[in-house]
Amino acid sequence: MDSKNDSTKVDPIYRLLSLCARAQGHPAFHAQLKQQVSVFTAWEELPAQAEANGMSGLLLYHLQNAGVFIPQEIERTLKALHLRCRAYNQIHERALIEILSLFNQAGIQPLLLKGLALAYLYYPDPALRPVGDIDLLLKKEDFLPALSLLNGTKFDIQLPSSASKRLPKSLTVYARQDGIDRHWCMKD
């Protein structure tokens, strides 16, 4: 049987990434990780694949906690990617604090979903969970007041077309912060 066509054979990079796709480690996990890395040779491709899958910080975290040898250049690259993720998360966090402050003053209580919520609830370091946007769930009656509040701020709201008689299910809000274009999504 040709091993190149063997669908049961898993790419070593994805095997390593899937093993590290967890917030916390434990001794048995560390032993398994050490064993897997002992035969791992695809170091050069690893940082790009980890970043493409949103796992560069988490991968570095688990490799370091397991006491695994990481080639110096790969470790340096993973650390840089982790620092970039931390900076992006901090931008999102500051925007969220501004939005929540505005909403709180108006008595609007959104529910924070996904990214930042998971980062702070389940990860030992929030920068281990990349965040690309902020998802807020709003009560239907709070949707238009929330729009009005954000409309007078630095956030650029892309309103639905005036031809539409119905409120959209979600709305994307844009802001340029710290020289980086970011967007957030509000859902009713």
C-alpha positions as CSV (number, residue, x, y, z in Angstrom):
1,M,0.0,0.0,0.0
2,D,1.3,3.5,-0.9
3,S,1.8,5.4,2.3
4,K,1.3,8.7,0.4
5,N,-2.3,7.7,-0.2
6,D,-2.9,6.3,3.2
7,S,-5.8,8.4,4.6
8,T,-5.1,7.2,8.1
9,K,-1.6,8.8,8.2
10,V,-1.8,12.2,9.9
11,D,0.6,15.0,9.1
12,P,3.1,15.3,12.1
13,I,2.4,19.0,12.3
14,Y,-1.3,18.6,12.7
15,R,-0.8,15.7,15.1
16,L,1.3,18.0,17.3
17,L,-1.1,20.9,17.0
18,S,-4.1,18.7,17.8
19,L,-2.4,17.4,20.8
20,C,-1.8,21.0,22.0
21,A,-5.4,22.1,21.3
22,R,-6.2,22.3,25.0
23,A,-6.1,25.1,27.5
24,Q,-4.4,23.2,30.3
25,G,-1.8,20.4,30.4
26,H,-1.1,17.6,33.0
27,P,1.7,15.2,33.6
28,A,0.3,12.5,31.2
29,F,-0.2,15.1,28.5
30,H,3.4,16.4,29.0
31,A,4.7,12.8,28.7
32,Q,2.7,12.2,25.5
33,L,3.9,15.6,24.1
34,K,7.6,14.8,24.8
35,Q,7.2,11.4,23.1
36,Q,5.6,13.0,20.0
37,V,8.2,15.8,19.8
38,S,11.1,13.2,20.1
39,V,10.3,12.0,16.6
40,F,9.2,15.4,15.2
41,T,11.3,16.9,12.4
42,A,9.0,19.5,10.7
43,W,10.2,22.4,12.8
44,E,10.6,24.9,9.9
45,E,7.0,24.6,8.9
46,L,5.6,24.5,12.4
47,P,5.3,28.3,13.3
48,A,3.4,29.1,10.1
49,Q,1.0,26.2,10.5
50,A,0.5,27.0,14.2
51,E,-0.3,30.6,13.4
52,A,-2.6,29.7,10.6
53,N,-4.6,27.6,13.1
54,G,-4.5,30.2,15.8
55,M,-2.3,28.1,18.0
56,S,1.2,29.6,18.1
57,G,1.0,30.9,21.7
58,L,-0.7,27.7,22.9
59,L,1.8,25.5,21.2
60,L,4.7,27.5,22.7
61,Y,3.0,27.4,26.2
62,H,2.6,23.6,26.1
63,L,6.1,22.9,24.7
64,Q,7.7,25.0,27.4
65,N,5.6,23.6,30.2
66,A,6.5,20.1,29.1
67,G,10.2,21.0,29.1
68,V,10.5,20.1,25.5
69,F,13.5,21.2,23.5
70,I,12.5,23.8,20.9
71,P,15.1,24.9,18.2
72,Q,16.1,28.5,19.1
73,E,14.8,30.1,15.9
74,I,11.5,28.3,16.1
75,E,11.1,29.3,19.8
76,R,11.9,32.9,18.9
77,T,9.3,32.9,16.1
78,L,6.6,31.4,18.3
79,K,7.4,34.0,21.0
80,A,7.0,36.8,18.5
81,L,3.7,35.5,17.3
82,H,2.5,35.1,20.9
83,L,3.5,38.7,21.7
84,R,1.6,39.9,18.6
85,C,-1.5,38.0,19.7
86,R,-1.2,39.5,23.2
87,A,-1.1,43.0,21.6
88,Y,-4.1,42.4,19.4
89,N,-6.1,40.9,22.4
90,Q,-5.2,44.0,24.4
91,I,-6.6,46.2,21.7
92,H,-9.8,44.2,21.6
93,E,-10.0,44.3,25.4
94,R,-9.7,48.1,25.5
95,A,-12.4,48.5,22.9
96,L,-14.6,46.1,24.8
97,I,-14.1,48.1,28.0
98,E,-15.1,51.3,26.1
99,I,-18.2,49.7,24.6
100,L,-19.3,48.1,27.9
101,S,-18.8,51.4,29.7
102,L,-21.1,53.2,27.2
103,F,-23.7,50.4,27.3
104,N,-23.5,50.2,31.2
105,Q,-24.3,54.0,31.4
106,A,-27.4,53.4,29.3
107,G,-28.5,50.3,31.1
108,I,-27.7,48.0,28.2
109,Q,-26.3,44.6,29.4
110,P,-24.8,42.6,26.5
111,L,-23.6,39.1,26.8
112,L,-20.0,38.6,25.7
113,L,-19.6,35.5,23.5
114,K,-16.7,33.4,22.2
115,G,-13.1,34.9,21.9
116,L,-12.4,37.2,24.8
117,A,-14.9,35.5,27.1
118,L,-13.2,32.1,26.5
119,A,-9.7,33.7,26.7
120,Y,-10.4,35.0,30.3
121,L,-12.5,32.1,31.5
122,Y,-10.6,29.0,30.4
123,Y,-7.0,29.9,29.5
124,P,-4.1,30.4,32.0
125,D,-3.1,33.4,29.9
126,P,-5.7,35.2,27.8
127,A,-3.1,35.7,25.0
128,L,-3.1,32.0,24.4
129,R,-6.6,32.4,22.7
130,P,-6.4,34.6,19.6
131,V,-9.2,37.1,19.2
132,G,-10.3,38.5,15.8
133,D,-13.4,40.3,16.9
134,I,-15.7,41.0,19.8
135,D,-19.1,39.2,19.7
136,L,-21.8,40.8,21.9
137,L,-25.3,39.4,22.2
138,L,-28.0,42.1,22.7
139,K,-31.6,42.0,23.6
140,K,-33.7,43.0,20.6
141,E,-34.9,46.2,22.4
142,D,-31.3,47.2,23.1
143,F,-30.1,46.9,19.5
144,L,-31.1,50.4,18.3
145,P,-30.1,52.2,21.5
146,A,-26.7,50.5,21.3
147,L,-26.4,51.7,17.7
148,S,-27.2,55.2,18.7
149,L,-24.6,55.1,21.5
150,L,-21.9,53.8,19.3
151,N,-22.8,56.2,16.4
152,G,-21.4,59.2,18.2
153,T,-18.1,57.6,19.1
154,K,-14.9,56.6,17.3
155,F,-16.6,53.4,16.2
156,D,-17.7,53.4,12.5
157,I,-21.0,51.6,12.2
158,Q,-22.1,50.1,8.9
159,L,-25.8,50.5,9.1
160,P,-28.1,48.3,7.1
161,S,-29.6,49.7,3.9
162,S,-32.6,52.0,4.4
163,A,-34.5,49.8,2.0
164,S,-34.6,47.1,4.6
165,K,-37.6,47.2,7.0
166,R,-36.1,44.6,9.4
167,L,-33.2,44.9,11.8
168,P,-30.2,42.8,10.8
169,K,-29.3,39.7,12.8
170,S,-25.8,41.1,13.3
171,L,-24.0,44.3,12.8
172,T,-20.3,44.9,12.3
173,V,-18.7,47.9,14.0
174,Y,-15.2,49.1,12.8
175,A,-12.6,51.2,14.6
176,R,-9.0,52.1,13.9
177,Q,-7.1,51.6,17.2
178,D,-3.3,51.8,17.7
179,G,-2.9,51.9,14.0
180,I,-4.8,48.6,13.4
181,D,-8.2,48.3,11.8
182,R,-10.4,46.1,13.9
183,H,-14.0,45.1,13.8
184,W,-16.6,43.9,16.3
185,C,-19.9,42.2,15.7
186,M,-23.1,42.8,17.6
187,K,-25.9,40.2,17.4
188,D,-29.5,40.5,18.5
